[in-house]
């Protein structure tokens, strides 16, 4: 068995390598850098208490997507009960990024996550399936539907 210091070193290396990509994934899903950072911190804390995880990077992706989805549901519910419209994303954007953000905002969270995992993190369909807890065929469907929605959005603008 590994000593506690070896496990801690592995965790520190994983944190250094994966914190920024996980925050970007969370930010694409939540639209908020502070919320993304909070979600990722929570996920890393949960991982620290799960020594049985065999593939920590895949586990992190799945956990980040899951927690972001929960965060979005909670946020929508809070705004609905307060009678307030949802606020605009908190991430500052340039003109091209605004168009892309608008297209991505039209997507469902799972579609948005699939697009991000495929084209930003360059993951295979199998890796995306593991992150989204679905089958590779479902990933193909998610990507196809997301592409169609984005194509429709950009054709309209």
C-alpha positions as CSV (number, residue, x, y, z in Angstrom):
1,X,0.0,0.0,0.0
2,X,1.2,3.5,-0.7
3,X,2.1,5.8,2.1
4,X,-0.1,8.9,2.8
5,X,2.6,11.2,1.5
6,X,2.7,9.4,-1.9
7,X,-1.1,9.6,-2.2
8,X,-0.9,13.3,-1.3
9,X,1.7,13.9,-3.9
10,X,-0.4,12.1,-6.5
11,X,-3.4,14.2,-5.5
12,X,-1.4,17.4,-5.7
13,X,-0.1,16.5,-9.2
14,X,-3.6,15.7,-10.3
15,X,-4.9,19.0,-8.9
16,X,-2.2,21.0,-10.6
17,X,-2.8,19.3,-13.9
18,X,-6.6,19.1,-13.9
19,X,-7.9,22.1,-11.9
20,X,-7.9,24.6,-14.9
21,X,-9.4,22.2,-17.4
22,X,-12.1,21.2,-14.9
23,X,-12.9,24.9,-14.2
24,X,-13.2,25.6,-18.0
25,X,-15.6,22.6,-18.3
26,X,-17.6,23.9,-15.3
27,X,-17.6,27.5,-16.6
28,X,-18.9,26.4,-20.0
29,X,-21.8,24.6,-18.2
30,X,-22.6,27.2,-15.5
31,X,-21.6,30.4,-17.3
32,X,-20.0,31.7,-14.1
33,X,-16.3,31.6,-13.2
34,X,-16.9,31.8,-9.5
35,X,-19.5,29.1,-9.6
36,X,-17.2,26.9,-11.7
37,X,-14.4,27.3,-9.3
38,X,-16.6,26.4,-6.4
39,X,-17.9,23.3,-8.1
40,X,-14.5,22.1,-9.0
41,X,-13.2,22.8,-5.5
42,X,-16.1,20.7,-4.1
43,X,-15.4,17.9,-6.6
44,X,-11.7,17.8,-5.7
45,X,-12.5,17.7,-2.0
46,X,-14.9,14.8,-2.6
47,X,-12.1,13.0,-4.6
48,X,-9.7,13.5,-1.7
49,X,-12.1,11.4,0.5
50,X,-12.5,8.7,-2.2
51,X,-9.2,6.7,-2.3
52,X,-11.0,3.9,-4.2
53,X,-11.3,5.9,-7.4
54,X,-9.2,4.1,-10.1
55,X,-9.4,6.7,-12.9
56,X,-9.4,10.1,-11.2
57,X,-9.5,12.3,-14.3
58,X,-12.6,10.5,-15.7
59,X,-14.2,10.6,-12.2
60,X,-13.5,14.3,-12.0
61,X,-15.1,15.0,-15.4
62,X,-18.2,13.0,-14.5
63,X,-18.5,14.7,-11.1
64,X,-18.0,18.2,-12.5
65,X,-20.7,17.7,-15.1
66,X,-23.0,16.2,-12.5
67,X,-22.5,19.0,-10.0
68,X,-22.8,21.7,-12.7
69,X,-26.1,20.2,-13.7
70,X,-27.3,20.3,-10.1
71,X,-26.0,23.9,-9.8
72,X,-28.0,25.0,-12.9
73,X,-31.2,23.3,-11.7
74,X,-30.9,24.9,-8.2
75,X,-30.2,28.3,-9.8
76,X,-33.2,28.1,-12.1
77,X,-35.4,27.1,-9.3
78,X,-34.2,29.9,-7.1
79,X,-34.8,32.5,-9.8
80,X,-38.2,31.0,-10.6
81,X,-39.3,31.2,-7.0
82,X,-38.0,34.7,-6.6
83,X,-39.8,35.8,-9.7
84,X,-36.6,37.0,-11.3
85,X,-35.3,36.4,-14.8
86,X,-32.1,34.5,-15.0
87,X,-29.1,36.8,-14.9
88,X,-26.7,37.0,-17.8
89,X,-23.5,34.9,-17.7
90,X,-20.8,36.3,-15.5
91,X,-17.9,35.6,-17.8
92,X,-16.7,38.7,-19.8
93,X,-16.7,37.9,-23.5
94,X,-15.5,39.5,-26.7
95,X,-17.7,39.9,-29.8
96,X,-16.9,36.5,-31.4
97,X,-17.2,34.7,-28.0
98,X,-20.6,36.3,-27.5
99,X,-21.9,34.6,-30.6
100,X,-20.5,31.3,-29.6
101,X,-21.7,31.7,-26.0
102,X,-25.2,32.5,-27.3
103,X,-25.1,29.4,-29.4
104,X,-23.9,27.3,-26.6
105,X,-26.5,28.8,-24.2
106,X,-29.2,27.4,-26.4
107,X,-28.0,23.9,-25.8
108,X,-29.0,21.6,-23.0
109,X,-26.3,21.2,-20.4
110,X,-25.5,17.6,-21.5
111,X,-25.2,18.8,-25.1
112,X,-23.0,21.7,-24.1
113,X,-20.8,19.4,-22.0
114,X,-20.5,16.9,-24.9
115,X,-19.4,19.7,-27.2
116,X,-16.9,21.0,-24.7
117,X,-15.4,17.6,-23.9
118,X,-15.1,16.7,-27.6
119,X,-13.8,19.9,-29.1
120,X,-12.1,21.6,-26.2
121,X,-10.6,18.7,-24.3
122,X,-10.4,16.5,-27.4
123,X,-11.8,13.5,-25.7
124,X,-12.9,10.3,-27.5
125,X,-16.5,9.3,-27.6
126,X,-15.7,6.6,-25.1
127,X,-14.1,9.1,-22.7
128,X,-17.1,11.5,-23.1
129,X,-19.5,8.6,-22.5
130,X,-17.6,7.8,-19.2
131,X,-17.7,11.5,-18.2
132,X,-21.4,11.9,-19.0
133,X,-22.3,8.4,-17.6
134,X,-23.9,7.2,-20.9
135,X,-23.2,4.9,-23.9
136,X,-20.9,6.0,-26.8
137,X,-24.0,5.9,-29.1
138,X,-25.6,8.4,-26.9
139,X,-22.6,10.6,-27.2
140,X,-22.9,10.5,-31.0
141,X,-26.5,11.5,-30.7
142,X,-25.7,14.3,-28.2
143,X,-23.0,15.7,-30.5
144,X,-25.2,15.4,-33.6
145,X,-28.1,17.3,-31.9
146,X,-25.8,19.9,-30.5
147,X,-24.2,20.5,-34.0
148,X,-27.7,20.8,-35.5
149,X,-28.8,23.3,-32.9
150,X,-25.5,25.3,-33.3
151,X,-25.8,25.2,-37.1
152,X,-29.4,26.5,-36.9
153,X,-28.3,29.3,-34.5
154,X,-25.5,30.5,-36.6
155,X,-27.6,30.3,-39.8
156,X,-30.1,32.6,-38.1
157,X,-27.4,35.1,-37.2
